Amino acid sequence: MPLLSAEDSPHSHADAALQAVFWDMDGTLVDTEPYWIAAEKELTSSFNVGWTDAQAEAMVGQALEVSAGMLQRAGVPLENREIIDRLIGQVAAQVRREVPWRPGARELLAELQTADIPCALVTMSEPVLAREIIRALPAGTFDVVVTGDMVSNGKPDPEPYQLAFDTLAGSVPDLDKACVVAVEDSLPGATSAQAAGLVTLTVPNFVPLPPGAFEHEWQSLAGRGIDQLRELLPGSVLESAR
């Protein structure tokens, strides 16, 4: 079953102001960064390659091909595909044992689903890991799923978010980027969403973001709801929706 699909979406119309919410996965929806770092350290140590915390932090939010290249340059003597498969396999195994949800993420997703506001998952991880997260959520949580293997250029390139928008636009009439909020934790991810023209909300997690780099930043999703998401939209959109 393909992950990316909007043809059979139940949404015939969107909220007058907030039309959709696009979600990053690792670090935003789930706190899997410690799982990724543990996998990186296990991989590098198996080849007696040094791997520092700074190197691990530099990988946060990057496309998997970029991460594999960084590990190769550090001295891991494997092809890109081998590195990616080993990392994802270990992280997916950890997620099967315990899904480390970020505070407030599931609650906000549930509120959006109840309000019939469509959501998309836009991740640089591959389907094997994305499916584990999707299975742990109520059916129909995401209308569209874009994974890293589906794009030629990963984050920070705008292609992943543009693909999600174009796909959702097939089932949401008059979808407007000014009415779509993208939730991200990392610099590559937030750069991708912003470059795609979406309203970008950052919720930093493992690595702090440069001060003032993005207009909207929350410390946590806990206690936040649809009303707070609407407040992020450009004023002209809110005024025209009243």
C-alpha positions in Angstrom: 0.0 0.0 0.0 1.5 3.3 -1.0 2.0 5.8 1.9 1.3 8.9 -0.1 -2.4 9.2 -1.1 -5.0 11.9 -1.1 -7.4 10.6 -3.7 -9.7 9.0 -1.1 -9.4 11.7 1.5 -12.6 12.2 3.5 -12.1 16.0 3.6 -14.4 17.8 1.2 -13.7 21.2 2.7 -11.2 22.7 5.1 -11.4 25.0 8.1 -12.1 28.6 7.0 -8.7 29.8 8.3 -6.5 26.8 9.1 -6.7 24.5 6.1 -4.1 21.9 7.0 -1.2 21.1 9.3 2.0 19.5 8.0 4.2 17.6 10.6 7.8 16.6 10.7 8.3 13.3 12.4 11.7 12.8 14.1 12.1 15.3 16.9 8.7 16.9 16.3 6.1 14.2 16.6 8.4 11.7 18.3 11.6 12.2 20.2 13.6 9.7 18.3 16.8 11.7 18.1 18.3 9.7 21.0 17.5 6.5 19.1 19.2 7.8 15.9 22.3 8.9 17.9 22.5 5.5 19.6 22.3 3.8 16.2 25.0 6.1 14.8 27.3 5.4 17.7 26.8 1.7 17.5 27.6 1.8 13.7 30.7 3.9 14.1 32.0 1.9 17.1 31.6 -1.3 15.1 34.3 0.0 12.7 36.3 1.8 15.4 35.4 5.2 14.0 35.2 8.1 16.4 31.8 9.9 16.6 31.3 13.0 18.6 28.2 14.7 20.0 28.8 17.6 17.6 28.8 15.3 14.6 25.6 13.7 15.8 24.0 17.1 16.3 25.0 18.1 12.7 22.9 15.2 11.4 19.7 16.2 13.0 17.0 16.9 10.4 19.2 16.0 7.5 18.2 13.8 4.6 19.4 10.3 5.1 21.7 10.4 2.1 23.4 13.4 3.6 23.7 11.6 6.9 25.2 8.6 5.3 27.7 10.7 3.5 28.7 12.3 6.8 29.3 8.9 8.3 31.3 7.8 5.3 33.5 10.9 5.6 34.0 10.0 9.3 35.4 6.6 8.2 32.4 4.2 8.0 33.4 1.9 5.1 29.9 1.1 3.8 27.8 2.2 0.9 25.0 4.8 1.5 22.3 2.2 1.3 23.9 -0.1 3.8 24.4 2.8 6.3 20.8 3.9 5.9 19.4 0.4 6.3 21.4 -0.2 9.4 20.4 3.1 11.0 16.7 2.8 10.2 16.5 -0.8 11.2 17.8 -0.1 14.6 15.7 3.0 15.2 12.5 1.1 14.0 13.3 -1.7 16.4 13.5 0.8 19.3 10.2 2.4 18.2 8.5 -0.9 18.2 9.5 -1.3 21.9 8.5 2.2 22.8 7.2 5.2 20.8 8.7 8.4 22.5 6.0 10.9 21.8 6.8 14.6 22.1 4.6 16.4 24.7 1.3 17.6 23.3 1.8 16.1 19.8 -0.8 13.4 20.0 -3.3 15.6 21.7 -3.0 18.3 19.0 -3.2 15.6 16.3 -6.4 14.3 17.9 -7.9 17.8 18.1 -7.1 18.4 14.4 -8.7 15.1 13.4 -11.8 15.8 15.4 -12.1 19.2 13.7 -11.6 17.5 10.3 -8.5 19.5 9.5 -6.2 17.4 7.3 -2.7 16.6 8.3 0.4 15.5 6.4 3.5 13.7 7.6 6.6 15.0 5.9 9.7 13.1 7.0 13.2 12.4 5.7 12.9 8.9 7.3 11.8 6.0 5.1 8.5 4.0 5.1 9.7 1.3 7.4 10.0 3.8 10.3 7.1 6.1 9.3 4.8 3.1 9.3 5.7 2.2 12.9 4.6 5.7 13.9 1.5 5.7 11.8 0.4 2.4 13.2 0.6 3.8 16.8 -1.9 6.6 15.9 -5.6 6.4 15.2 -6.5 5.4 11.6 -6.8 8.4 9.3 -4.5 10.7 11.3 -2.6 11.6 8.2 -4.1 12.3 4.8 -0.8 12.4 3.1 2.6 10.9 4.0 5.8 12.0 2.3 9.0 10.0 3.1 12.6 10.7 2.2 12.7 8.1 -0.5 9.9 9.8 -2.4 11.9 13.0 -3.2 15.0 13.8 -5.2 16.0 16.6 -2.9 15.5 16.2 0.9 15.2 18.9 3.5 16.4 21.7 3.6 15.2 21.8 0.0 11.5 22.7 -0.3 10.7 19.6 -2.4 9.3 17.4 0.4 6.8 20.1 1.6 5.9 21.1 -1.9 5.1 17.4 -2.7 2.9 17.2 0.3 1.1 20.4 -0.6 0.6 19.4 -4.2 -0.8 16.0 -3.2 -3.2 17.4 -0.5 -4.3 20.0 -3.0 -5.9 17.2 -5.0 -8.5 16.7 -2.3 -8.7 20.0 -0.5 -10.3 22.7 -2.7 -8.5 26.0 -2.9 -5.7 24.9 -0.6 -3.6 28.0 0.2 -0.1 27.9 1.5 -0.9 30.9 3.8 -3.4 28.7 5.5 -1.1 25.7 6.1 1.1 25.4 9.1 4.2 23.2 9.1 5.5 22.1 12.4 9.3 21.5 12.6 12.1 21.1 15.2 15.2 21.3 13.1 17.0 24.0 11.0 16.9 21.9 7.8 13.3 21.0 8.3 12.1 24.5 9.1 14.2 25.9 6.2 12.4 23.4 3.9 8.9 24.3 5.1 9.6 28.1 4.9 11.2 27.8 1.4 8.0 25.9 0.3 6.0 29.0 1.3 4.2 27.5 4.3 3.6 29.1 7.6 6.4 27.6 9.6 6.2 26.8 13.3 9.4 25.7 15.1 9.4 23.7 18.3 13.1 23.1 19.0 14.0 19.9 20.6 17.5 18.3 20.4 19.4 21.2 18.8 18.5 24.9 19.4 17.7 27.0 16.4 19.4 30.3 15.5 17.7 33.2 17.3 15.2 35.0 15.1 15.7 32.6 12.2 12.0 31.8 12.0 9.0 34.0 12.9 7.1 31.5 15.0 8.6 29.4 17.8 7.0 27.5 20.6 8.9 25.8 23.4 6.4 22.9 23.5 3.2 21.7 21.9 1.8 20.8 25.3 -1.4 22.8 26.0 -1.5 24.2 22.5 -4.6 23.7 20.2 -6.2 24.7 17.0 -6.9 28.3 18.2 -3.2 28.8 18.8 -2.3 27.5 15.3 -4.8 29.9 13.7 -3.1 32.8 15.4 0.1 32.0 13.4 -1.6 32.6 10.1 -1.1 36.0 8.3 -3.4 38.6 9.6 -5.0 39.2 6.2 -6.1 35.5 6.1 -7.7 35.8 9.5 -9.5 39.0 8.6 -10.9 37.6 5.4 -12.1 34.5 7.2 -14.1 36.4 9.7 
